[in-house]
Amino acid sequence: MSDTILTLAELKSAAEAVSAARTRLTYLFDDGKFTELDAYVQDGGNLSGVITAFGYAEGNPVYAFSQNIDVKNGALTEAQANKIAKVYDLAAKTGIPVVAVYDSCGADVSDGAKALKAYGELLMWTSNLSGVVPQIAVVAGVCAGCSAMLAQSADFTVMTKDAQLYVAPNSDIKDLAENAAANGTVCAVCEDDKAAVEMAREILLKLPQNNLSPVPMYEFEEPAGVPAGDADSVAKAVCDAGSVLELSAGYGKSAYTALATLGGATVGIAATNKSADKLSADDCSKLARFVRICDSFAVPVITFVDTEGFEANDATEVQGAVKSMSKLAHAYAEATTIKLSVVTGKAYGSAYMALAGKGANSDLSYATPNAVISPLDPVTAVEFLQHDELKGVSDLTAARNALAEEYAKTKASAVNAAVSGLVDGIVEPAEIRSTLINSIEIMAGKRISRLPKKHSNIQL
């Protein structure tokens, strides 16, 4: 026996040693209990720098791994990679979600070839499992380079405020967590390890076990209030009380995304924020990404629309923001999950078509009585359509605004939209919840056959 092989007593002592990696897993599993996998695998005389395990979250099975910074700074070695790959392999066989907790200073550079091979294999696993089982990543320490790519391959990534997620070391960015939230790299930044893992658990419990499982069902309480105000207020007034979990709040702030339950069943809420700026490239990317995740696991998507449309100016042209707009429309059109929309305010032009249009996107569309659905901003519309009436008036602005208001109440009204077949019905705010519940129930048997192809070419 090699001198590097520890005795059974030494192995047990090392495997059961208190560590941040082990403690983090207790936050994920029911009663803090889990079954460790390959607990005694050694690497250079030490246990490998990762704990792999399975257990239950609210009675639902979950696989997880947690990197151990106490062993060789959590360096990814071949032994560690093999343990993690086994978790992914088991998840693929059983259709069980994976939670990954990252805390490592990088790869073991003593054998660069093995490190490259290890990272490549893990990237392949996360890619192959994408859309098959939910993958949630928690960045609890250093997560750099290829590890950052692995964390970003998850469906949702959560980060602690003091963690480090980066590709380029020694950058001038002072607050890496704040930066990751602002650019959409992570969906939430939490105070500490416990809060971050519990956030990952909460997201996980909102999702089906895999792409063939039904959405979770929970007991629920009726919400209080009538839908009004910004997207968050509308979502909380429509969905089950206390069920709304907003995601990526710091990114694309004219858009809103959340997981919630409606009538006890999980739904995804994709919305535009009332009175916020027009939709930017970030807003489009945020909504598109969220819709695609929901679609992967057949989570119904409910879209609340109140926006004047997409940004259109010199800056957006320079940035090529039209790609993001196309990406958003593509994500909605391609999604085969149940898609319902409610226009709660303004819905102008291409934004209406992308978010609430019946032709390509929404299965059922509704509007509240005060909704304004128009191919153009009403002010722009009257400038085109009633140009002659505006000639020679003493107060052009007042006259134009008066005509625009009349246009919004007539040609762009919810009633006219319903008459024209742009929406399936007009619902009072107090009736939105019951209308959506009934619509999901009637759409439960939705089946769609697409043209045979490998995949669509979304504008990434």
N, C-alpha and C positions, 0 to 999 in steps of 0.2 A: 504493500500500500504506500502511495506517495506521501511524503512528509507534509504536503499541502492539504491532505484530506483531514478534515476535522473529525473528532470523535462524535458519536451520537449526542452525548451530553453537551458538547460544545456547539453542535449544530442547533440543538433545541434552544440553548441559551441565546445564541445569536439571532435565531429566527424569531424569538419571542421578545427581543429587546425593544424597549419603548423607543419610538422614532416618530418624527413628524409624518413620514409616509404612512405608517400604520395608523396613526391617530386620524389622519384625513379619511381613511377608508371607513373608520367607525362612524363618521358623520353621514356617510352615504347609506349604509345598510341598517335595516331594522334592528333596534336594540344594540347597535354597534357591533353586531356579530357577523362574521363571514368565515368562509372556508378558504384557506390559502392553498394555492397551487404551486407545485415545485418549490416548496419552501426551503429545501436543502441544497438547491443547485449552487455549486461553487464557481468562483471565477478568480483564479490566481490566489488561492488560499483564503479568500473572503466569500461571503455570500454575494450573489449578484445584486446590483444596485437597483432592484425593482421588486415590489411586492405585487404578485398577481393573485386574484381571488374571485370568488363568486359568492353571492348572497341574495338578499331580497330587499326590495324597497316597496313598502306598502303591500307586501306579499307577492310582488312581481319579481321574477328572477333578473339579475343583473350581473354582468361580468365587469371587472374593473382591474386597472393596474395603477400603481402609485410609485413613482420614482423616488429612490431613497438617497438624498443628498449626503447622508452620513457614510456611504460606502463609495469610496473613490470619487467623491463629489458628484455622485449620480451618473458618472460617465457611461455612455451607451457602449456596451461591449457586445460581443457576439452572443454570450450567454444571456445577457439581458434581453437582447433582441429576440432570441429564440423563445424566451418566456412570454414576451408580449405577443409574438406571432402566434403562439399557441392559444392565447386568449381570443385573438381574431378568428382563428380556425374554428374554435369551439362555438363562437358567436355565429359564424356562418352555418355551421351544422345544425344549430339549435334555434336560430332566429331570435337570439336574445341580445338586448342592447349592450353597448360598451361605454363605460365612463373611464376616461384617461386623465390622470393627475400628473402634470409635468413639473419636474424640479431637478434639473441636471445642468451641469456646466458644459455639456457637449459630449462629443464622441471621445472614445478612448483612442488617442492618436498614436499609441504604441504600435498599433497595427492598422494603418490607414485603409488598406484594402478591405479588411473585414468590416471596418466601420462603414465604408461606402456601400458594401453589399448589404449590411444590416439595415441602413436607412432606406435603401432602395426597396428592400423586401417589405418593410413596414409601410412605406408610401403606397406600394401596390395593394397591400391589404386594406388600408383605409379607403383607397379609391374603389376597390372591388366591392366593399361592404356599403359604400355610399348609396343611400336610397333603399337598402335592404334591411338594415337595423339602425335605429337611432345611435348616433355617436356624439357624446358630449365631452368636451375637453375642459379641464380646469388647469389654468396656469397659476401655480402656487409659489413658484420661485423663479429661477432662471430657465428660460425656454428660448434657445437661440439657434440660428441657422436652420439646419434640416429639422430639428425638433420643432421649430416655429412653423415650418411647413406642415409637419404632422398635426400639430394642434389646429392649424387653419383648415385642415382637411375634414375636421369634424363638422357636424351639422350646426352646432352652437359651441362657442368658446366663451368661457367665463374666466375672469382674472381677478386676483387680489390687487389691492391698490399699491402694494409694495413689490409686486412681482415684476419680472423683466421679460418682455417678449420682443425680440428683435432679430433682424438678419445682419445688420451692420453694427459691429461693436463700437463703443466709444463715440457714438453720435452726439450731436449737440442737443438732442431732445431731453429736456429736463425731467418730464413726467411721462414715462413710457406707458403707464396704464391709461392716463388721461388721453394720450395721443391715440392709443389703440381703440378707445371708445369713440373718439371723434372721427376716426377714419373708417369705422365699421369693422375693424379687425376682430373685436370682441363684442358680445351682445350685452355684457354687464361687467361692471367693476365693483367688487365687494370689499368690505372692510377688512376681512381676515379669511383664513383658511376655512373656518367653520361656515361662515356665511357663503363663501364661494361654492363649497361642495353642496351645501343645502340648496343653493340656487340651481345647481346642476341637477340635483335630485328632483326639484320642483318642475323643472323643464321636462325631465325624463318622464315624470308621472303624467304629464299632459299628452304624451305621445303614445301611439300604439307600440306594441312589442316589436313588430316588424312590418314590412310592407304588405303582408297578407293578413294581418290581424285587424280586427275592428278597432275603432277609436275607443278609448277608455270611457266608462260610464261611472258617474258619481252621484251620490245624494246631493241635493242642492236646495238653496233658499232663493226666493224671489228677490230681485233687486229693488232698490227704492228709487223713486224719482222718475221723471220723464226725460227721454233723450233730448239733449240740447247742449250747445256749447262746443268745445273742442272734441277731438276724436276720443281722447281718454274718457271724458265725461259721457259721451255717447256710448262707448263700449261698456262702461260700468253700469249705465242705466239699462242696457239691453241684456247683457250676459248675467249669468248666475252671480249672486252676491258673493263678493270676495274671491272670485275665480280668475280675475283678469291679471295676467302676468305680462307686463310690457317688456319688450326686448329691443335692444339697440336704440335706446332713447336718446343717446348722445350723438347719433349719426343720422343724417338726412332728416332734419327736424321738421320739415314740411310734410313728412310721411310718418305713419304710425303703424307699428306692428305689435301684435300681442297674441299669446295663447290664452284661451279661456274655455269655459264650458257654457253651453246653452242648453237648458233642459237636461242638464247632467252629462251631456256628451261634449267631447272636445271639439273646438272650432278654432280656426285661425282668423284673427281680425287684421285686415289690411285697410288702412284708411288714410285720408288726407286731413291735415289739421286745418280747421276753420280759421279764416282770417290770417293764416300764415302766408309766407311767400309762395310764389308759383313753384311747381315741382322742378327741382334741379336734377343733375345727373346722379348725385348721391341718393336723392329721394327715390329715383327710378330704380337704381341698383338695389337699394334696401328692400323695396316692395317686391321686385322681381325675384330676388334670392329667397325671400320669405315664402312667396307663393310656390316656388319650385320645391322647397322643403315640405310644405304642407301637401303638395301634390304627390310627392314621393311616398307618403304614408297615408294617402287618401283622407286627409283631414279636410273637412269642408272649409272653404274660404268665404268669409263674409266681408264685403268691401263697402265702407261708408265713404261717399264721395262728396266733397265740398271744396272745390278748387277752381281757380280761374284758368288752370291749364299748366302747360310746361313753360319754363323760362325760354325766352327767345330774344337774344341780344348778341352783341359782338363777342362777349366772353363765351357764351354757350357755343357759338359757331367755331371759335378758336379751339375750344376743348373737344369739339365733335360730340356734343351732348346728345345729338340726334341718335347716336348709337345706343345710349342708355334708354332713350325713349322707345326705340324699336325693341330693345331687350325687354322692357316692361310689357309692351303689347304682346310680344312673342311668348313671354312666360305665362300670361293669362290665357292666350289662345291655345297654347300647347297643353295646358293643365286639363286633366280629365276628371279631377275630383269635383265634387259639388261646388258650384260657384254662384253666390247670390250677391246682389248689389243693392244698395239703397242710396239714392241721391238725397242728401239731407240739406243741401244748399245749392251751390253753384256747380255746374258741370259743363264746361265749355270745350267745344271742338274736339281735338285729338285726345284730350284727357278723358272726355266722356267715352270715346270709342275704345280707348285702352283699358279703362277701369270698369265701365258699366255697360258698354255696348252689348246688345243682345246678339248681334250677328255672329261675332267670333268668340266672345268671351263669357258673358254671364248667362247662366241657365235661366235665371229669373231675375228681373230687374224691377225695382220699385222706386217711387219718389214720394217725398212728403209734399203736402199741398203748397209749401212755399218754395219748392225747388225751381231752379232756373236752368233749363237745358237748352243750350244754344250752340250753333256751329261757330259763332264768334262772340266775343265780349259784346254785350248789348250796345255799348257806346260805339264800338267799331261798326257794328251791324247797321245802326241808324245812319252813320256817316256814309255808308255805301248805299243803303236802300232809300234813305230820305234826304239825300243831299240837296235836292232842289228846295225842300221845305226850310232848310237851314240858311239858304242864301239871304243875305241882307238883314238878318235879325239883329236887333241892337245888343242883345246879350246872348252870344253864341253858346257859351258854356251852359247857361241855365236852360236854354232851349234844347240843346243836345241832351242834357241829363234828363229833362222831362220826357223827351221822346224815347230815350233808352229805358226809363222806368216803365213807360207804357208798353214798350216792346217786351220787356221781361215779364210783364203781367199778362200778355196776350200770346204772341207768337212763340215766346220761349218759356211759357208756363208749364207746370206739371200736367195740367189738363190737356194742353195741346200736344205734349209729348205722349201722353196716353192715347189720344185720338190718332196720332201718327204711328203708333206701335213702337215707340222708342222705349217705353216701360210697360210692364205687365199690370201694374196697378198703382193706385195712389193710396198711401197709408198715413194715418195720423201718427204722430210721434209715439203716442201711448200704445199703438197697435203694432209697432215694429217688432217687438220681441215675439209676440204670438204668431205674427205673420212669418217670421224667419223660422221658428220652430216647426210650424206646419209645412213650410216649404222644404226644409231638410228631410222631414219624414216622408213627404211625397216623392222626393228625389233619391231616396235611399237605394232604390234599385237601379240607379243610373248605370248605363253601359255604353261605352263609346269604342268604336273600331276605327283606328287610324290607318292611313295608307302604309303599306309595308315599307319600312326603312330602318336603317341602323339607328339613327338619331337625327334630330333637327339641328340646324346650324344657327344657334342663337348668337346674337351680337354680344360677345363677351368683352 
